[in-house]
Amino acid sequence: MLSYRHAFHAGNHADVLKHFVEVELLRYLGQKDKPYWYVDTHAGAGCYSLEEGYATKNAEFESGIARLWQRDDLPEPLAGYVEVVRRLNPDGRLRLYPGSPLVASEVMPAGDKLRLFELHPTDSQILQNNFANAGRRVQVQAANGFEGIKAILPPPPRRALVLIDPPYEDKRDYQHVVTALKEGLKRFATGTYAVWYPCLQRQEATELPQQLKKLPVKSWLNVTLSVQSPSKDGFGMHGSGMFILNPPWTLHATLQQVMPYLVEVLGLDKGAGFTLEQHEN
Ligand code: SAM
């Protein structure tokens, strides 16, 4: 069942949190003069039009990146992410939004490699096309990312960020995330793994971070951004989270600085807020 198309959600508050944290993780890896890989198990199409097609249906980007991208009071760490969006839209009109692979390729040093999995035939073809000129730096596989990472971990440079960002429309995705991380950690215990997850009023979603906290890892960090109060009918996504295994030690302080700003700019009602926790085993 592959009904999910990320274009409907491109640039929404959840993408803002995910891609901002992604940039922070990649910038940290890039500080050392040693190669690393970016692995994206659920890569999407790579780039999205905000002027036509699916993204215009609910225009979710209007309460996400559109509120942020031209602000002149950005906290410094957020500016690196917003700069990627600005470079893609040089004439000052918000036409395009970068997906996680494009965000990565913009931020990473030219010699570092991207390994991308996308199962949807249409989106994997668009992804291929978006990176048609990237040569051997970028490899796209139209395959199941949960399975595919087994074959590439540990990556040759022994340094990597693995982003796991499934649709969760199939509730088995919650368990697949936990299983993939258990397998991944066995092969590559020192990798940095980032899991995006939705904040929903359903059991699988509230249980996922609790399950991730039990994984055998040196340290973890969990950040959530809620943009509104949970709905009275129990449906809908009021926010999202990023759970990081083996986070950089600087990330907690960066998020303490930036999350209040994101709440202020993206919050829709009094239920807007953030949570931030970290743990060393
Ligand atoms: N990471 C992307 C970004 O931030 O721009 C968005 C990804 S979207 C949330 C999830 C994607 O996973 C969809 O494009 C969907 O087609 C794809 N997908 C679903 N199941 C998959 C699987 N098992 N392996 C790889 N891709 C899958």
Residues whose N, C-alpha, C, O or C-beta is under 5 A from the ligand:
A	BS01	SAM	Y4 H6 T41 H42 A43 G44 G99 S100 F117 E118 L119 H120 D123 A143 N144 G145 F146 D165 P166 P167
